[in-house]
């Protein structure tokens, strides 16, 4: 499997399972309706676990533009390779989100709340305050990338890399889980531009009845915040090492 296909498939499955749990919790008439935040954060962590296991042997399982940007900033990848990873992540996220819609189509049709339907695809702040929302995404992504860097660079060897696959799926799953439980209550912890923007685009395209808008006024936050958080994590890691 090529790295591009690995990133595409790994991201698609991650979004299928992550978006799927949100659909199960927020849409009407599902078996898991209204089961709560712990269910969502737990399943998202396990979704990362599954996606990483699929892609790790072939691409290092970034599955996240922030991870790829960290690799690029550290000189571990060239620009062309980084762009191919990011393209695969966006395409995979769009495919995964589309399959979630197909699986839960009957429940989308029975759900009246437009915001609930959009929440299956992308994040939305609990309290809309863009500077604070941006800080939330920066901090969450900083914790993600800074911790990954410490997992991989513990021995400070020349072979250390930033790829998720290099540290194993279980530690990353726990990391994503605790970020969701501790820091995700403000914005829904996108911490990944592809995870948010790709499905957001599909939400705007798919024939969903009574759906909310694209929310361009907020959509930049879960894109820019993770990029800034990743670069800050790389900068601090370089400074202390």
Backbone bond lengths (Angstrom), bond angles and torsions (degrees), N, CA, C in turn:
res aa  C-N    CA-C-N  psi(-1)  N-CA   C-N-CA  omega(-1)  CA-C   N-CA-C  phi
1 X - - - 1.467 - - 1.530 108.65 -
2 X 1.324 117.28 131.85 1.459 120.78 179.29 1.527 110.18 -73.09
3 X 1.340 117.51 156.87 1.468 119.09 176.98 1.531 112.85 -57.27
4 X 1.325 117.76 -37.77 1.469 120.58 179.47 1.522 110.62 -61.42
5 X 1.324 116.99 -49.09 1.466 120.82 -179.55 1.525 110.17 -65.32
6 X 1.329 117.29 -37.85 1.469 120.26 179.51 1.525 111.06 -62.62
7 X 1.325 116.15 -44.07 1.468 119.32 178.35 1.526 110.94 -66.16
8 X 1.313 116.38 -39.84 1.462 120.37 179.45 1.528 110.88 -63.40
9 X 1.322 117.00 -51.91 1.468 120.64 -176.51 1.528 110.67 -68.34
10 X 1.331 117.45 -44.09 1.462 120.19 179.59 1.513 112.24 -60.26
11 X 1.347 116.21 -43.26 1.466 120.05 178.77 1.515 111.04 -67.94
12 X 1.338 116.89 -40.61 1.471 120.07 -179.98 1.521 111.29 -60.16
13 X 1.325 117.05 -44.83 1.469 120.37 -179.88 1.528 110.31 -67.63
14 X 1.326 117.18 -40.37 1.459 120.11 177.52 1.531 111.14 -58.95
15 X 1.322 117.06 -45.26 1.462 120.82 -179.95 1.526 110.98 -70.99
16 X 1.324 117.43 -36.16 1.468 120.31 176.43 1.522 110.42 -57.22
17 X 1.325 117.01 -46.87 1.463 120.67 -177.80 1.527 111.75 -77.36
18 X 1.330 117.11 -38.45 1.459 119.96 179.33 1.517 112.55 -69.90
19 X 1.329 116.21 -47.78 1.459 119.21 175.41 1.516 111.46 -66.38
20 X 1.329 115.76 -32.12 1.455 119.47 179.52 1.513 113.25 -62.85
21 X 1.331 116.88 -39.42 1.465 117.92 179.84 1.523 110.90 -69.03
22 X 1.327 117.11 -35.42 1.470 119.00 177.01 1.530 109.57 -64.02
23 X 1.332 116.42 -43.39 1.465 119.58 177.22 1.516 110.93 -59.64
24 X 1.312 116.99 -43.28 1.462 121.72 -178.91 1.528 111.95 -62.10
25 X 1.333 116.25 -33.63 1.462 120.59 -176.62 1.528 112.52 -85.46
26 X 1.349 118.03 -39.05 1.469 119.34 -169.23 1.529 114.11 -100.82
27 X 1.320 119.15 -20.26 1.462 119.69 -177.55 1.526 111.12 -85.42
28 X 1.308 115.99 155.06 1.460 121.83 -177.20 1.531 112.41 -73.43
29 X 1.337 114.53 147.70 1.464 123.84 171.79 1.528 114.08 67.06
30 X 1.320 118.08 18.79 1.465 119.59 174.68 1.522 109.45 -87.95
31 X 1.318 116.57 163.16 1.460 120.97 177.42 1.526 112.19 -66.97
32 X 1.350 116.20 -26.97 1.462 119.41 -177.10 1.513 114.19 -106.11
33 X 1.318 117.41 16.36 1.461 121.01 -175.67 1.518 112.69 -52.85
34 X 1.326 115.27 130.03 1.466 123.13 174.69 1.531 112.52 63.14
35 X 1.326 117.39 31.16 1.468 120.11 -179.49 1.520 113.63 -84.10
36 X 1.325 117.84 -10.75 1.443 119.22 164.77 1.518 118.38 103.84
37 X 1.331 113.00 175.15 1.452 122.87 -173.07 1.528 112.86 -67.14
38 X 1.313 117.55 -37.08 1.464 119.46 -179.60 1.527 110.48 -63.61
39 X 1.314 117.31 -38.02 1.463 120.45 176.42 1.527 110.02 -62.18
40 X 1.326 116.86 -44.56 1.463 120.70 -178.93 1.524 111.21 -63.93
41 X 1.315 117.86 -49.30 1.467 120.17 -177.01 1.531 111.67 -66.50
42 X 1.321 116.55 -36.37 1.462 119.40 179.05 1.521 111.20 -66.23
43 X 1.313 116.63 -46.19 1.464 119.70 -179.54 1.524 111.74 -67.16
44 X 1.331 117.76 -35.62 1.460 119.44 176.70 1.530 110.57 -63.41
45 X 1.334 116.81 -40.56 1.466 119.74 177.11 1.525 110.70 -61.58
46 X 1.327 116.33 -43.16 1.464 120.19 179.01 1.530 111.43 -69.45
47 X 1.328 116.58 -30.96 1.466 120.00 175.80 1.525 110.50 -63.45
48 X 1.325 116.33 -41.19 1.463 120.21 175.55 1.523 110.19 -62.41
49 X 1.334 116.17 -42.99 1.466 121.22 178.47 1.530 111.04 -55.73
50 X 1.319 116.96 -46.06 1.458 121.09 -178.31 1.527 110.52 -67.83
51 X 1.333 116.51 -46.62 1.455 119.93 -179.35 1.516 112.77 -60.95
52 X 1.324 116.77 -41.29 1.459 121.00 179.16 1.521 110.43 -63.80
53 X 1.312 117.59 -43.31 1.460 120.10 -179.87 1.528 112.38 -62.51
54 X 1.320 116.70 -33.83 1.464 119.82 178.27 1.525 110.99 -68.92
55 X 1.323 116.97 -46.11 1.466 120.59 -169.30 1.518 114.75 -93.62
56 X 1.328 118.40 -21.69 1.463 121.11 -170.56 1.526 114.81 -54.15
57 X 1.318 120.43 -44.05 1.473 118.52 -176.61 1.526 114.00 -66.65
58 X 1.322 117.01 -16.94 1.458 120.10 -171.15 1.533 113.73 -112.21
59 X 1.336 117.31 -30.89 1.470 119.66 -174.99 1.524 113.39 -131.01
60 X 1.348 117.42 -7.52 1.459 119.65 -171.00 1.509 112.11 86.75
61 X 1.338 116.90 -4.96 1.470 123.04 173.89 1.514 113.16 55.19
62 X 1.327 115.85 61.11 1.471 118.47 172.53 1.531 109.77 -67.47
63 X 1.334 116.33 -58.96 1.478 123.83 178.41 1.519 112.52 60.35
64 X 1.315 117.64 13.27 1.460 122.53 -170.52 1.519 107.56 -157.51
65 X 1.328 116.38 123.48 1.463 120.41 179.52 1.521 111.96 -58.70
66 X 1.325 117.60 -32.57 1.463 120.45 -179.66 1.522 111.22 -63.63
67 X 1.325 116.77 -38.07 1.469 121.15 177.56 1.524 109.99 -67.43
68 X 1.324 116.45 -42.71 1.457 120.14 179.12 1.521 111.26 -65.03
69 X 1.318 117.34 -40.73 1.465 121.04 178.26 1.526 110.58 -64.95
70 X 1.328 117.16 -36.33 1.467 120.31 175.95 1.528 110.39 -63.28
71 X 1.322 116.56 -43.02 1.460 120.94 175.90 1.522 111.25 -58.73
72 X 1.320 116.14 -45.49 1.459 121.28 -179.49 1.526 110.82 -62.84
73 X 1.327 116.80 -45.00 1.462 121.01 -179.04 1.522 112.34 -63.39
74 X 1.324 116.60 -30.64 1.464 121.30 179.53 1.532 112.73 -87.02
75 X 1.317 116.84 0.60 1.456 120.30 179.80 1.508 114.03 75.62
76 X 1.328 117.54 17.80 1.463 121.63 -179.58 1.525 112.57 -85.24
77 X 1.354 116.27 -14.42 1.463 121.41 178.94 1.519 108.31 -139.25
78 X 1.330 116.08 152.23 1.464 118.62 172.78 1.525 109.40 -87.00
79 X 1.322 115.72 169.41 1.458 120.39 -174.34 1.521 112.00 -64.05
80 X 1.326 117.01 -42.60 1.465 119.91 -177.84 1.522 111.37 -62.57
81 X 1.330 116.74 -43.64 1.467 119.91 178.72 1.516 110.90 -64.83
82 X 1.328 116.17 -41.79 1.465 120.40 179.10 1.519 111.26 -60.10
83 X 1.329 116.59 -43.71 1.464 120.03 179.80 1.521 111.57 -65.40
84 X 1.333 117.14 -35.15 1.467 119.06 177.86 1.523 110.64 -67.35
85 X 1.326 117.58 -38.94 1.461 121.38 176.38 1.532 109.99 -62.26
86 X 1.321 116.12 -47.47 1.468 119.78 -178.09 1.524 110.73 -63.17
87 X 1.327 116.81 -41.33 1.459 119.78 176.99 1.516 112.20 -60.87
88 X 1.338 116.13 -42.25 1.464 120.31 178.55 1.526 110.97 -64.41
89 X 1.319 116.53 -39.47 1.469 120.66 179.99 1.527 111.12 -63.91
90 X 1.324 116.90 -43.75 1.464 119.83 179.24 1.526 110.90 -65.47
91 X 1.323 116.53 -44.88 1.462 119.76 -179.83 1.523 110.87 -64.33
92 X 1.319 117.21 -42.33 1.456 120.50 177.79 1.512 112.56 -62.82
93 X 1.338 116.21 -41.03 1.466 119.85 178.80 1.516 111.41 -63.59
94 X 1.310 116.59 -38.69 1.468 120.60 179.13 1.535 111.13 -67.12
95 X 1.323 116.07 -40.31 1.467 119.68 178.26 1.529 110.57 -66.24
96 X 1.323 116.73 -47.43 1.459 120.22 -179.86 1.517 112.44 -58.60
97 X 1.337 116.75 -43.47 1.463 120.66 179.40 1.526 111.64 -64.40
98 X 1.311 116.17 -36.40 1.465 119.81 179.74 1.524 111.35 -66.35
99 X 1.325 116.54 -37.98 1.469 119.76 178.86 1.529 110.25 -68.80
100 X 1.326 117.90 -36.33 1.464 120.19 175.16 1.519 110.04 -58.00
101 X 1.322 116.57 -45.93 1.465 120.42 178.79 1.527 111.14 -59.59
102 X 1.322 116.37 -42.85 1.464 120.01 -179.30 1.531 110.82 -63.43
103 X 1.324 117.05 -45.08 1.461 121.39 -178.63 1.526 111.11 -63.59
104 X 1.321 116.46 -40.22 1.465 121.26 -174.61 1.532 112.98 -102.92
105 X 1.317 117.70 19.01 1.463 120.05 -174.12 1.526 112.81 -55.57
106 X 1.319 117.74 -43.08 1.470 119.45 -179.97 1.520 111.36 -60.22
107 X 1.308 116.75 -35.63 1.464 121.19 -177.85 1.533 111.38 -78.68
108 X 1.327 116.70 -31.80 1.466 119.51 170.77 1.528 109.43 -60.50
109 X 1.318 116.25 -42.79 1.467 120.73 -178.13 1.522 112.03 -64.62
110 X 1.344 116.54 -29.99 1.463 120.77 -178.06 1.525 113.19 -92.35
111 X 1.318 117.82 0.78 1.463 121.76 -179.04 1.519 109.20 -102.96
112 X 1.326 116.19 126.12 1.461 120.51 -177.06 1.521 112.82 -89.89
113 X 1.312 118.22 -28.61 1.462 121.55 -174.19 1.528 110.79 -72.07
114 X 1.331 118.82 112.41 1.467 120.66 -179.67 1.527 112.96 -62.52
115 X 1.322 117.13 -36.32 1.463 120.25 -179.22 1.517 111.68 -67.39
116 X 1.326 116.96 -36.22 1.465 120.61 177.84 1.525 110.17 -64.00
117 X 1.316 116.69 -40.70 1.456 119.93 179.82 1.526 110.95 -67.31
118 X 1.315 117.03 -40.04 1.467 119.08 178.04 1.520 111.18 -68.09
119 X 1.333 117.42 -31.01 1.471 120.95 -179.41 1.521 112.59 -61.99
120 X 1.328 117.45 -23.86 1.456 120.43 176.52 1.526 110.37 -64.69
121 X 1.319 116.86 -29.09 1.457 122.03 -174.17 1.528 113.16 -97.41
122 X 1.305 118.02 -38.41 1.461 119.99 -170.84 1.520 110.36 -150.97
123 X 1.314 115.24 173.53 1.459 120.51 -174.77 1.527 111.92 -90.57
124 X 1.315 114.41 162.29 1.460 122.82 177.35 1.521 106.96 -151.96
125 X 1.328 118.29 137.80 1.468 118.92 -177.26 1.521 112.26 -71.35
126 X 1.316 115.78 147.70 1.463 120.27 175.27 1.523 110.08 -68.93
127 X 1.322 116.49 -39.12 1.464 123.70 173.22 1.522 107.19 -126.33
128 X 1.302 117.54 119.47 1.464 120.64 -174.77 1.527 109.91 -79.46
129 X 1.297 114.72 104.14 1.467 123.71 175.84 1.523 105.12 -146.34
130 X 1.320 116.80 92.95 1.452 120.36 -165.89 1.534 114.26 -57.57
131 X 1.329 120.91 -41.52 1.473 118.10 177.30 1.532 112.41 -60.34
132 X 1.334 117.20 -42.99 1.460 119.99 178.90 1.516 110.80 -71.51
133 X 1.339 116.63 -38.20 1.469 119.84 176.58 1.525 110.65 -60.55
134 X 1.329 116.47 -40.97 1.463 120.63 177.98 1.519 110.94 -63.23
135 X 1.328 116.51 -43.24 1.464 120.53 177.89 1.527 110.24 -60.58
136 X 1.323 117.01 -40.69 1.469 120.60 179.58 1.520 111.21 -59.35
137 X 1.340 116.75 -44.70 1.463 120.17 179.24 1.528 111.66 -68.90
138 X 1.324 116.52 -36.38 1.466 120.19 177.09 1.519 110.44 -63.35
139 X 1.325 116.63 -48.04 1.466 120.67 -177.01 1.529 111.09 -65.05
140 X 1.327 117.11 -45.39 1.458 119.91 179.96 1.517 112.32 -60.34
141 X 1.327 116.33 -43.32 1.458 119.76 179.89 1.519 111.04 -71.96
142 X 1.328 117.08 -35.90 1.466 120.13 175.95 1.534 110.36 -57.65
143 X 1.321 116.86 -46.31 1.467 120.33 179.19 1.527 110.01 -61.37
144 X 1.331 117.01 -42.76 1.464 121.01 179.70 1.527 111.30 -59.49
145 X 1.320 117.06 -54.64 1.459 121.02 -173.81 1.527 111.36 -72.56
146 X 1.320 117.69 -41.43 1.465 120.39 -178.97 1.528 110.52 -62.82
147 X 1.319 116.95 -38.78 1.463 120.37 178.48 1.520 111.08 -69.52
148 X 1.330 116.96 -42.23 1.460 120.14 176.76 1.520 110.56 -59.47
149 X 1.321 117.02 -41.29 1.457 120.56 178.51 1.525 111.18 -61.64
150 X 1.310 117.00 -36.54 1.456 119.47 178.95 1.522 111.87 -75.13
151 X 1.339 116.96 -32.90 1.455 118.84 172.42 1.525 110.20 -59.83
152 X 1.308 116.39 -49.22 1.458 120.70 -172.14 1.521 112.96 -80.38
153 X 1.316 118.02 -29.41 1.465 121.20 -174.80 1.518 112.81 -102.86
154 X 1.330 116.97 19.92 1.463 119.22 -176.01 1.524 112.37 -57.68
155 X 1.336 116.28 -34.56 1.462 119.65 179.89 1.529 112.29 -99.04
156 X 1.328 115.94 -0.29 1.462 121.59 -179.94 1.524 111.50 51.70
157 X 1.311 116.45 40.12 1.455 120.32 -178.70 1.515 109.96 -89.59
158 X 1.330 115.72 160.63 1.449 120.25 178.74 1.523 111.70 -67.18
159 X 1.334 116.76 -17.41 1.454 119.94 -177.75 1.524 112.52 -89.49
160 X 1.343 117.56 -4.50 1.457 119.76 -178.81 1.519 110.06 -67.47
161 X 1.330 116.72 138.43 1.450 121.56 178.28 1.514 108.68 -134.29
162 X 1.315 114.55 168.44 1.456 119.75 -176.85 1.519 112.24 -92.46
163 X 1.321 118.69 -9.78 1.453 120.81 -174.30 1.507 113.22 -60.19
164 X 1.321 115.45 139.60 1.456 119.90 -178.91 1.525 111.51 -58.04
165 X 1.312 116.81 -36.21 1.448 119.46 -177.79 1.511 113.53 -64.28
166 X 1.327 117.57 -21.39 1.457 120.59 -177.15 1.520 112.54 -74.84
167 X 1.310 118.19 -14.55 1.465 119.37 -177.71 1.517 112.50 -112.53
168 X 1.311 116.69 -2.47 1.455 119.25 179.35 1.516 111.13 90.02
169 X 1.306 115.26 152.35 1.461 121.22 -173.34 1.521 113.29 -75.66
170 X 1.324 118.00 -34.24 1.470 119.19 -174.18 1.523 112.81 -66.31
171 X 1.334 120.48 -48.06 1.465 118.90 178.03 1.523 112.94 -59.18
172 X 1.324 117.13 -38.10 1.458 119.77 179.89 1.525 110.59 -67.74
173 X 1.321 116.84 -39.48 1.459 120.13 177.96 1.527 110.95 -60.42
174 X 1.333 116.96 -44.24 1.463 119.90 177.31 1.525 111.40 -63.95
175 X 1.318 116.29 -37.95 1.463 120.41 179.15 1.526 110.90 -63.05
176 X 1.327 116.56 -47.55 1.465 120.35 178.72 1.528 110.63 -63.79
177 X 1.310 116.59 -37.20 1.472 121.13 179.52 1.524 111.10 -61.90
178 X 1.329 117.02 -48.37 1.465 118.78 -176.96 1.521 111.28 -70.63
179 X 1.326 117.96 -32.92 1.467 119.27 175.45 1.523 109.66 -62.57
180 X 1.325 116.60 -43.57 1.465 119.61 179.14 1.517 112.74 -63.39
181 X 1.333 116.42 -45.37 1.459 120.27 -178.35 1.520 112.18 -68.20
182 X 1.332 117.24 -37.27 1.465 120.76 -172.44 1.522 113.81 -93.83
183 X 1.331 117.18 -38.35 1.463 121.14 -171.87 1.522 113.46 -118.33
184 X 1.323 117.30 -4.79 1.457 119.74 -172.97 1.508 116.09 -84.44
185 X 1.314 117.45 -6.79 1.461 119.91 -174.51 1.509 115.25 -72.72
186 X 1.326 117.90 -10.71 1.469 120.82 -177.79 1.524 111.73 -89.63
187 X 1.337 116.68 -50.79 1.465 120.58 -174.92 1.522 113.85 -119.30
188 X 1.321 117.70 -7.56 1.451 119.98 -174.28 1.508 113.22 90.23
189 X 1.324 116.95 8.14 1.477 126.43 174.21 1.522 114.17 44.27
190 X 1.324 115.40 69.69 1.467 119.17 174.06 1.526 109.95 -62.57
191 X 1.317 117.43 -50.50 1.477 126.53 179.97 1.525 113.07 42.03
192 X 1.325 116.76 27.52 1.458 122.03 -176.39 1.525 107.59 -169.01
193 X 1.342 118.20 108.75 1.474 119.21 -178.31 1.522 113.99 -57.29
194 X 1.332 117.74 -40.89 1.462 120.27 -178.43 1.512 111.41 -66.80
195 X 1.341 116.41 -37.57 1.460 120.71 -178.91 1.523 111.31 -60.99
196 X 1.331 117.24 -32.31 1.468 120.37 -176.45 1.527 112.26 -95.27
197 X 1.331 116.74 -51.26 1.461 119.43 -172.38 1.524 112.45 -72.00
198 X 1.334 118.00 -39.58 1.464 119.92 179.57 1.527 112.22 -58.83
199 X 1.341 118.56 -55.45 1.468 119.65 177.21 1.530 113.01 -64.03
200 X 1.328 117.53 -31.63 1.468 119.72 177.95 1.533 109.87 -61.82
201 X 1.320 116.49 -40.84 1.463 120.62 177.30 1.527 110.38 -63.15
202 X 1.341 117.03 -42.90 1.457 119.75 179.59 1.521 111.59 -65.24
203 X 1.324 117.41 -36.62 1.466 120.61 176.49 1.522 110.61 -58.41
204 X 1.321 116.18 -38.07 1.466 119.55 -179.18 1.525 112.53 -73.72
205 X 1.338 116.82 -22.11 1.465 121.46 -176.71 1.525 112.47 -93.69
206 X 1.312 117.72 -40.71 1.461 121.71 -173.37 1.533 111.76 -65.25
207 X 1.331 117.68 149.46 1.465 121.40 -178.08 1.534 112.61 -80.57
208 X 1.316 114.98 71.83 1.463 121.82 -179.06 1.525 108.51 -97.73
209 X 1.315 116.64 127.42 1.455 120.52 -178.05 1.529 110.99 -70.22
210 X 1.321 115.75 140.65 1.470 122.40 173.04 1.532 111.54 50.35
211 X 1.315 116.08 51.91 1.458 119.26 -177.13 1.526 111.39 -96.57
212 X 1.321 115.42 157.36 1.458 121.78 177.34 1.519 109.57 -75.42
213 X 1.322 115.82 169.82 1.449 120.73 -179.53 1.517 112.69 -78.71
214 X 1.319 115.89 179.82 1.464 123.55 -178.64 1.528 111.48 -67.84
215 X 1.321 117.18 -28.93 1.471 123.73 -178.08 1.526 111.17 61.37
216 X 1.327 115.13 55.71 1.462 120.76 -179.98 1.523 112.15 -60.95
217 X 1.324 116.84 -26.86 1.455 120.14 179.33 1.514 113.69 -64.83
218 X 1.344 116.04 -22.39 1.473 119.93 177.93 1.525 112.09 -111.71
219 X 1.316 118.83 -23.48 1.461 122.26 -169.92 1.525 113.41 -57.00
220 X 1.325 118.04 -24.61 1.469 120.64 -179.91 1.527 112.26 -72.78
221 X 1.338 117.62 -24.24 1.468 120.79 -175.41 1.532 111.61 -63.31
222 X 1.348 119.48 -51.74 1.466 119.00 179.60 1.525 113.55 -74.84
223 X 1.309 118.42 3.80 1.465 122.20 171.19 1.527 109.61 -99.69
224 X 1.317 116.11 -53.52 1.465 120.09 -176.71 1.526 112.00 -71.45
225 X 1.333 117.39 -40.12 1.464 120.61 -178.05 1.522 113.06 -56.81
226 X 1.331 119.06 -51.27 1.459 119.44 178.30 1.530 113.98 -61.92
227 X 1.326 117.54 -34.80 1.465 119.57 177.87 1.522 110.34 -64.46
228 X 1.326 116.76 -46.01 1.466 120.35 178.70 1.520 110.31 -63.19
229 X 1.334 116.60 -44.92 1.463 120.32 -179.98 1.512 112.29 -59.52
230 X 1.343 117.10 -40.86 1.462 121.17 179.21 1.520 111.14 -64.50
231 X 1.322 117.13 -43.96 1.464 120.74 -178.89 1.522 111.67 -68.06
232 X 1.325 117.27 -36.36 1.466 119.81 176.47 1.525 110.76 -65.89
233 X 1.321 116.84 -39.95 1.462 120.46 178.77 1.528 110.94 -63.53
234 X 1.322 116.38 -42.96 1.464 120.28 177.24 1.522 110.52 -63.01
235 X 1.333 116.39 -44.13 1.454 120.04 -179.45 1.515 112.74 -60.87
236 X 1.321 117.56 -45.22 1.464 120.17 179.80 1.510 110.71 -67.82
237 X 1.329 116.97 -38.94 1.452 119.65 178.45 1.525 111.53 -60.92
238 X 1.317 117.27 -42.81 1.460 120.90 178.01 1.525 111.01 -66.11
239 X 1.315 116.15 -36.69 1.460 120.52 -177.82 1.533 111.34 -66.43
240 X 1.326 117.24 -44.52 1.463 119.70 -175.11 1.519 112.14 -81.70
241 X 1.329 117.24 -16.54 1.452 119.76 178.64 1.515 111.99 -105.14
